[in-house]
Amino acid sequence: MVDLHSQYLGIKEEIDHAIQQVLDSTAFINGPEVKLFAEELGKYTGSAFVIPCANGTDALQIAMMALDFQPGDEVIVPTFTYVATVEVIALLGLKPKFVDVLPDTYELDPAGLEKALGPKVVGIVPVHLYGQCSNMEYILGFAKKHGLKVIEDTAQAIGAVYTFSDGRKAQAGTMGEVGTTSFFPSKNLGCFGDGGAMFTQDPVLAEKLRMIANHGQKKKYYHDSIGVNSRLDTLQAAILRVKLKHLDRYSASRNEVADRYDQAFANHPNINPPKRAVNSTHVFHQYTVQVEGASRDELKDYLQSKGVPSMVYYPVPLHLQNAYLEFGYHSGDFPVAESLCKKVLSFPIHTEMEVSEQQYIIQTVLDFFK
Ligand SMILES: *Cc1c(COP(=O)(O)O)cnc(C)c1O
């Protein structure tokens, strides 16, 4: 699905040098690279404050803690996403209020917000799934009207640019109260282990996020709030500083791969290529099609037998996962998500894809339907 080895070889000298420098300094925790990376990522994204942490799941949890979400409060979240988003909601004693997604762009369906609203709802977590922004103009307007906080889960969409109707542009993760992201190796900006970050434009909130990520302390051994231990390793920060310089090039490569898939599958009766949102650029964390009028699972097995990997992101919507049945949702509650779980299939997409490799993948997909 991804080719992290070839990607590493392409920047090996820079990466090895960066790693060696950290080894020589032995400043493994909170070394200077952590702060430098945060500053550089802030410049890149247009976020006034970037607070690094240990992973994207922690980032979501710390964001909800910093926004003072209290046990019993409810948080609106799409049911068609990675589990991390809803996991931290449940862990903090909050309650997920699920909404459906749009069948063409896979993003949170704004029409579902009104229905999910209630007196206990305190926030919305739009997930910029597969690499493009949700309808932030509507979501932010809705949140403002109802006094809700917005946490953007940008784990899959770092670098995507959203354009508001007045022409203003903003990057994924910089529009809500807090944005969260992950540097898991296969993410668009991935390190060589775990890593994550939070974005905010608000200096007070930035201070709170930083404090909670550091055991609730501003001054060492003086704890003002209950916090967690969530840090980005210096080694990972050093690697990310190198990879950030290549991120635009990587996003462009992913778009080239997506364009070639789009062309190959345009007008195919059984393969429905992903639609691009009109007001967001796409960074194609995943290239996810819908299989129509044929068995998605048989196609997946066939591809595997020919040496072509493919993945189902995600096979079960969160409202129907065993762990979250206690929240009282049922089959049929979110028909789009439930149907997508049966139809979606993601094809390999990465920054080092050779045209010949991709031609083989495309031909194998087409052969299945012959
Ligand atoms: C990867 C991912 C996360 C979690 O990131 P980790 O760093 O693995 O904790 C959260 N949300 C979404 C949508 C993701 O894809």
The ligand as an SDF file (V2000), in Angstrom:
LIG
                    3D

 15 15  0  0  0  0  0  0  0  0999 V2000
   -4.1470    7.6690   12.1420 C   0  0  0  0  0  0  0  0  0  0  0  0
   -5.3430    8.3540   12.6280 C   0  0  0  0  0  0  0  0  0  0  0  0
   -5.4980    8.7550   13.9660 C   0  0  0  0  0  0  0  0  0  0  0  0
   -4.5900    8.3230   15.0810 C   0  0  0  0  0  0  0  0  0  0  0  0
   -3.2680    8.5520   14.9520 O   0  0  0  0  0  0  0  0  0  0  0  0
   -2.1850    7.7150   15.8020 P   0  0  0  0  0  0  0  0  0  0  0  0
   -0.9520    8.5220   15.6580 O   0  0  0  0  0  0  0  0  0  0  0  0
   -2.0900    6.3610   15.2110 O   0  0  0  0  0  0  0  0  0  0  0  0
   -2.6680    7.6920   17.2220 O   0  0  0  0  0  0  0  0  0  0  0  0
   -6.6160    9.4860   14.3160 C   0  0  0  0  0  0  0  0  0  0  0  0
   -7.5590    9.8050   13.4040 N   0  0  0  0  0  0  0  0  0  0  0  0
   -7.4630    9.4190   12.1250 C   0  0  0  0  0  0  0  0  0  0  0  0
   -8.5440    9.8070   11.1750 C   0  0  0  0  0  0  0  0  0  0  0  0
   -6.3660    8.6800   11.6940 C   0  0  0  0  0  0  0  0  0  0  0  0
   -6.3020    8.2840   10.4130 O   0  0  0  0  0  0  0  0  0  0  0  0
  1  2  1  0
  2  3  1  0
  2 14  2  0
  3  4  1  0
  3 10  2  0
  4  5  1  0
  5  6  1  0
  6  7  2  0
  6  8  1  0
  6  9  1  0
 10 11  1  0
 11 12  2  0
 12 13  1  0
 12 14  1  0
 14 15  1  0
M  END
$$$$
